[in-house]
């Protein structure tokens, strides 16, 4: 495999909601929550409204918006490709989709051995 596989993808429904939120709020960003108040959910914030830690890891972009995760979460998810989807429900308390009747949801699959090798070679 010549290229590394993306660590984060988005479904068409997620891309549509991202576009709506960006139209309302400007540039947004995501941070994969590790639990606590809003469970383990992808949280969407207006860029600059969420203070990233210096060691947070950028997994890539979905809909042109950056997606981050804490190092401890990354250690747990490092061999997994995340796909951000949208389902009916209540968004995270602080996430921008809250109140829309939709919420972001993280789906995942384990990378193949070949994909893990490609990621190790390019990182």
C-alpha positions as CSV (number, residue, x, y, z in Angstrom):
1,X,0.0,0.0,0.0
2,X,1.5,3.3,-1.1
3,X,-0.7,5.7,0.8
4,X,-1.6,5.7,4.4
5,X,-5.4,5.2,5.0
6,X,-7.3,8.0,6.5
7,X,-7.8,7.8,10.2
8,X,-11.1,9.6,10.1
9,X,-13.9,9.6,7.5
10,X,-17.4,11.0,7.4
11,X,-20.7,9.7,6.0
12,X,-22.7,11.9,3.5
13,X,-25.1,12.6,6.4
14,X,-22.3,13.8,8.6
15,X,-20.8,16.0,5.8
16,X,-24.2,17.6,5.3
17,X,-24.6,18.4,8.9
18,X,-21.0,19.8,9.0
19,X,-21.8,22.0,6.1
20,X,-24.9,23.3,7.9
21,X,-23.0,24.0,11.1
22,X,-20.1,25.7,9.2
23,X,-22.7,27.9,7.4
24,X,-24.1,29.0,10.8
25,X,-20.9,29.2,12.8
26,X,-18.0,29.5,10.4
27,X,-15.1,27.1,10.6
28,X,-15.7,24.3,13.1
29,X,-13.5,21.6,14.5
30,X,-14.1,18.2,16.2
31,X,-12.6,16.6,19.3
32,X,-13.4,13.0,20.1
33,X,-14.7,13.0,23.7
34,X,-13.3,10.4,26.0
35,X,-16.3,10.1,28.2
36,X,-17.7,11.9,31.2
37,X,-20.7,14.2,30.7
38,X,-21.3,13.5,27.1
39,X,-20.0,10.0,26.8
40,X,-17.6,9.0,24.1
41,X,-18.9,11.2,21.3
42,X,-17.4,13.3,18.5
43,X,-17.9,16.9,19.7
44,X,-18.2,19.8,17.3
45,X,-17.1,23.3,18.3
46,X,-16.6,26.6,16.6
47,X,-12.9,26.8,15.8
48,X,-11.2,28.6,18.8
49,X,-14.0,27.8,21.2
50,X,-12.3,24.5,22.4
51,X,-8.9,24.8,23.8
52,X,-6.7,22.0,22.4
53,X,-4.0,20.5,24.6
54,X,-0.5,20.9,23.1
55,X,-0.2,17.1,22.6
56,X,-3.7,16.5,21.1
57,X,-3.5,14.5,17.9
58,X,-4.9,15.7,14.6
59,X,-6.4,12.6,12.9
60,X,-7.2,14.5,9.7
61,X,-10.2,16.5,8.4
62,X,-13.8,15.7,7.6
63,X,-15.7,18.1,5.5
64,X,-12.7,20.4,5.5
65,X,-12.8,20.6,9.4
66,X,-10.0,19.3,11.6
67,X,-10.6,16.3,13.9
68,X,-8.6,15.9,17.1
69,X,-8.2,13.3,19.9
70,X,-6.3,13.2,23.2
71,X,-3.2,11.1,23.3
72,X,-4.8,8.7,25.8
73,X,-7.8,8.2,23.4
74,X,-5.5,7.8,20.5
75,X,-3.6,5.0,22.2
76,X,-6.9,3.2,22.5
77,X,-8.0,4.0,18.9
78,X,-4.7,4.0,17.1
79,X,-5.4,0.8,15.1
80,X,-8.9,1.9,14.2
81,X,-10.4,4.0,11.4
82,X,-13.2,6.2,12.6
83,X,-16.2,7.1,10.5
84,X,-18.3,10.0,11.8
85,X,-22.0,9.5,11.1
86,X,-25.2,11.3,12.1
87,X,-28.2,9.7,13.9
88,X,-31.4,11.1,15.3
89,X,-31.0,12.2,18.9
90,X,-29.6,14.9,21.2
91,X,-26.1,16.1,20.5
92,X,-23.5,16.5,23.3
93,X,-24.3,19.3,25.7
94,X,-21.5,21.5,24.4
95,X,-21.5,20.3,20.8
96,X,-22.8,22.6,18.1
97,X,-25.4,20.1,16.7
98,X,-27.2,20.0,20.1
99,X,-30.8,21.0,19.6
100,X,-30.8,20.1,15.9
101,X,-32.5,16.7,16.5
102,X,-29.4,15.0,15.2
103,X,-26.1,13.9,16.8
104,X,-22.7,12.9,15.6
105,X,-21.8,9.3,16.2
106,X,-18.4,7.6,15.9
107,X,-18.4,4.2,14.1
108,X,-15.2,2.3,13.8
109,X,-13.4,-0.6,12.1
110,X,-10.0,-2.1,12.9
111,X,-7.3,-1.3,10.2
112,X,-6.1,-4.3,8.2
113,X,-2.5,-5.5,8.8
114,X,-1.5,-3.8,5.6
115,X,-3.1,-0.5,6.6
116,X,-1.4,-0.7,10.0
117,X,2.0,-1.2,8.3
118,X,1.3,1.7,5.9
119,X,0.5,3.9,8.9
120,X,3.7,2.8,10.7
121,X,5.8,3.6,7.7
122,X,4.5,7.1,7.1
123,X,4.2,8.3,10.7
